[in-house]
């Protein structure tokens, strides 16, 4: 078992608040988490999640329970299907009422001949039919980098264009720009642009956000970063464009270290990092035996939480966050990472309070966990 305890500082002392207890199987996959709240000087059950898995780290079912009338009561469940390559083809959410499971929402995925994503669609259930909500069409280059993402909305039996993201990459496959356009008067109109200046090892030394004023791009905000000779972040600065000059302002600042083997982030105007050497740690060159996704901490959180994960071998890691309807709301990580244990920060600024699901995929390993955002 693994436990995560959250305490509150009240009247000059730490007081229990939340306790999560995790259970794992022999493959180090989460099979159960029980969340408890501290009420009247005792732990009281609140909710519970159980998982069942395929043999190769892909989730088959995730079931949520509430504690009611001194017993665990079904709340909702998620079921997953996959293609022969191990990629997800559907995720369906059912809710429990009238003592039976009832379909509610589902997400569908399709891939091209190279097994790169071609479209993604969400639907809700109106008995006896599934009704589309929205979908995204993808085009990819020969290495699988997504070049365009075209989002459509479904209304009154028809699909309507909503937004178009166009991405560019450097020769190493690292993203350098994203232009977002919105559909207006039967044409695509520029909305925003993000540009990244990349270091030779893949970190970005600058992130620039620009808006569109009908004829040209104009500056909105940027972050600048510098690194030591080992590729570790040492300075990060956040700016807004005010009165035609860059002015220090609060923003989310990413921090890379250990050659991008670990990353975290801070919210503020700047950071200054120093590094040292550790002794009495495990032997250099030793790596985790299994893939693992550890519980986010803190959880519940506001607005950032740290996600730890382990890779026994270098892997392409995709880490995304979904809302309770199965809609992807944020991509936290999408890059190759070396073997070892890592950390990444999920910044939920701009998201509403509620339950979210973080999903990690690395090779054939796939695992999800629940995150609770409280604002």
Buried (B, 14 or more C-beta within 10 A) or exposed (E): EEEBEBEEEEEEEEEBBBBBBBBBEEBBBBBBBBBBBBEEEEBEBBBBBBBEBBEEBBBBEBBBBBBEEEEBEBBBBBBBEBEEEBBBBBBBBBBBEEEEBEBBBBBBBBBEEEEBBBBBBBBBBEEEEBEBBBBBBBBBEEEEBBEBBBBBBBEEEEEEBBBBBBBEBEEEEBBBEBBBBBBEEEEBEBBBBBBBBBBEEBBBBEBBBBBBEEEEBEBBBBBBBEBEEEBBBBBBBBBBBEEEEBEEBEBBBBBBBBEBBBBBBBBBBBBEBEEEEEEEEEEEEEBBEEBBBBBBBBBBBEBBBBBBBBBBEBBEBBBBBBBBBBBBBBEBBBBEBBBBBBBBBBBBEEBEEEBBBBBBBBBBBBBBBBBBBEE
